[in-house]
Amino acid sequence: MSDVAKRQTPPPSTLTEPKLTREPREYHHGRTPASWIGSMTALVGGIVGTIGFLAGSVGVIVAGFVIIGVALVATVLLRSMGYGQADTDEGAK
C-alpha cells in the first residue's frame, strides 16, 4: 500500500460524528383528500369529454371541461380549508 492510501482518512460516519444523522423529510406525494378529490373529479371529466368526443356531441365535451374546472376549484378550496399538503419549505420563508 502506498503512503497516499495510508494517509487518507475515512469518511465521517454517524458513529464517529453523531451530528451527521439525516432527518428524513416528510413527503406526502399527493396522499391528501384535496388531491384525491381533484384527481378523481378531473378523471371523470376527462372520461366524459372523451365519450363526448367519440359520440360527436359538443355539449358532452363542454360538460367534460366544466367537470375538470370544478375539479380545479374543489382542489383549491379543499387545500385552503386545510385538507391539502402543508407547506413545509422553510427555506422559502
C-alpha positions in Angstrom: 0.0 0.0 0.0 1.3 3.4 -0.8 1.8 6.3 1.6 -1.1 8.2 -0.1 -3.5 5.4 0.6 -2.4 5.2 4.2 -2.8 8.9 4.8 -6.4 9.2 3.6 -8.8 9.5 6.4 -12.0 7.5 6.2 -15.2 9.5 5.5 -17.1 10.5 8.6 -19.9 8.4 9.7 -22.7 8.6 12.2 -20.6 6.5 14.6 -17.7 9.0 14.6 -19.8 12.1 14.4 -23.4 11.8 15.6 -24.4 15.2 14.2 -24.3 13.8 10.7 -27.6 11.8 11.2 -30.1 12.6 8.5 -33.5 13.9 9.4 -36.0 12.5 6.9 -38.3 14.9 5.2 -41.9 14.1 5.0 -43.3 13.8 1.6 -47.0 13.1 1.1 -46.8 12.5 -2.7 -50.4 13.7 -3.1 -51.9 11.5 -0.4 -54.4 14.1 0.8 -58.1 14.5 0.4 -57.7 17.6 -1.7 -55.5 15.9 -4.2 -57.7 12.7 -4.4 -60.9 14.6 -4.9 -59.3 16.8 -7.5 -57.7 13.9 -9.4 -60.7 11.7 -9.4 -63.0 14.5 -10.4 -60.7 15.5 -13.2 -60.5 11.9 -14.3 -64.3 11.7 -14.5 -64.3 15.0 -16.5 -61.7 13.5 -18.9 -63.8 10.4 -19.4 -66.9 12.4 -20.0 -65.1 14.6 -22.5 -63.7 11.6 -24.3 -67.1 10.0 -24.5 -68.5 13.2 -25.9 -65.6 13.4 -28.5 -66.2 9.8 -29.6 -70.0 10.4 -29.8 -69.5 13.7 -31.6 -71.5 15.7 -29.1 -70.2 19.2 -28.4 -72.4 19.5 -25.3 -70.9 16.5 -23.6 -67.4 17.7 -24.5 -68.2 21.0 -22.8 -69.6 19.2 -19.8 -66.3 17.3 -19.5 -64.4 20.6 -19.5 -66.8 22.0 -16.9 -66.2 19.0 -14.7 -62.4 19.5 -15.0 -62.9 23.1 -14.0 -64.9 22.0 -11.0 -62.1 19.7 -10.0 -59.6 22.6 -10.1 -61.9 24.8 -7.9 -62.6 21.9 -5.5 -58.9 21.2 -5.1 -58.1 24.8 -4.4 -60.9 25.2 -1.9 -60.1 22.0 -0.1 -56.4 22.9 0.1 -57.3 26.4 1.5 -59.5 24.6 4.1 -56.5 22.6 5.3 -57.2 19.3 3.5 -54.1 19.6 1.3 -50.4 19.1 1.9 -49.0 21.7 4.3 -46.1 23.9 3.0 -43.0 22.6 4.8 -40.4 24.5 2.8 -38.7 26.5 5.4 -36.1 27.9 3.0 -38.7 30.0 1.1 -39.8 31.9 4.2 
